[in-house]
């Protein structure tokens, strides 16, 4: 699973929505204080919300307790009336994601609806969070949470002031929510002469309901029709439609964008025609007699099922006053009764378990499998996203230089990567293959060629004899146990049964050195080298990897970033012209089949270059296109590193 896109709105320096597409290698450029590190903060802010329900954190835990100052410092211009929107899209790939369809396979034979796990079939998932400030409760909360499967909106949970969370949108006609026996259900529906939803008539049968509506209107109506404004206690609805007639053609059109209103109109006219004589009906059409029609919500609801799932959820005795009309991206309407979500303080459902909701279908089996389906749609995407974020690491701009007194961390945590301490502790625990890879990148001439490497020295274990039964005075020498003891920093090669101790070696002087002796630039780069070799998922984010480094090494960092892209995404904030030029060169060499041996190829789509441009209305994210020849397709804002050219003139 990999994150492929981040969208930010009203988050720190970002005001208007900025969409940032992530490639296996994404470089972020821009002037100081443009908001480059805000992208990292947004990712791990969402992690903290998902993991700890903290919408108003003073510190971001994954960034080693980096101070952010709470919601008021995260929202754009500290405007508490604004709503932060963060949307994260990820692809599932071949990794098995979380799913909640446990019970259904066991009771499938007892049900008349065939459901499948939507999250298992989706190729991509997007989760969007709206975080707002509640002045009533004086706290930040998740105002709404929306999920998209394969770029199509599928569900939304909304909360009012951090309470009363409800599923206010459910896209019953989403391809991944249509039951496997949807066509069979449609056939039965038609056989019973029940109304077929407009969406099904268009997609399944190719019938355009809009055209049919106009045709029937031509035959039925030539004037304005106003529906009665009924008593507030009645469940009926007042609708006013504008009916216009073209003077030349005589065609009549209904001026309404609301599909349900058109269906209501046609059903109502058909009912009226059945109840009056034709002569009287013509009086309505000519305007001799005013038309007054009442249409109840119940009547419309009974004829608007979009699928078996839609019918299953809404065919029970719900509170009809709560029905709302929802519209999906295809601009078709259908009715939905908001489903309350329990055990949550806002629109974010609890992770790691099935959704606790108000759905009660008077059939235990059906209630359970629909609850599983809702959990698959709304909870599983959050579980998957949190798993990706927990695998991700961020290496900060200032990394720790350890000295002789440094003690390896007993447990490496996500936050320990921010100051680089996790990398030095990882060296103590790495296996032989990983140490060899690190050594290769440090020392080879066609790699980073830092002048240093990793050396392993075999050490002799101390053998100690322990009495296994000291309390027994009759213990003889046969009851002694010999144990080999080694230092905690020793590396044991289980394949060879030998014990080693690693050290950093100065290649030219052929002497071991401590990390504090290798030079600031090398020590600052080591965390990225180790992360690039060792990480097996998520994002490897790094701020300014080129700090204190010679241009030759800055160039070589680009090669390091291209060698583990099957497992991780790199998100790098940088000011280095050298780094980007090497990436462009490698793309060109791959196209021309001239890539040096020992390097994995990289294509233009594997690299994304984002330039953040500050404006009075917030930061604008410009994506700079790249050709297969390693050239820019777009002009670099304000010129490509124009400072160098200006200094040479």
Secondary structure, DSSP 8 states (H G I E B T S, - for coil): -EEEEEEEESBTTB-S-EEEE--SEEEEEESTTSSHHHHHHHHHHHHHHHHH--SS-SEEGGGTSEE--SHHHHBGGG-TTS-EEEEEEEE-TTS-------SHHHHGGG-S-----HHHH-SEEEEEEEEEEETTTTEEEEEEEEEEETTEEEEEEEEETTEEEEEEEE-TTSTTTS-TTHHHHHHHHHHTT----HHHHHHTT---HHHHHHHHHHHH--S-EE-----TTSSEE--EEEEEE-TTT--EEEE---HHHHHHHHHHHHHHHHHS-HHHHHHHHHTSS-----EEHHHHHHT---SHHHHHHHSS---GGGEEEEE-TT--EEEEE-EEB-S-SSS---SSS---B----S-HHHHHHHHHHHHHHHTHHHHHHHHHHHH-EEE-SS-----TT----SS--GGGGTTSHHHHHHHHH--HHHHHHHHHHHH-TTTT--SEEEEEEE---EEEEEETTTT-TT--GGGEEEEEE--TT-EEETTTTEEEEEEEEETTTTEEE-GGGS-HHHHHHHHHHHHHHH--SSEEEEE-TTTT--HHHHHHHHHHTTSSTTT-EEEEE---HHHHHHHHHHHHHHHTT---TT-----GGGEEEEEEE--TT--EEEEE-B-TTS-BSS--TTSTTHHHHHHH-
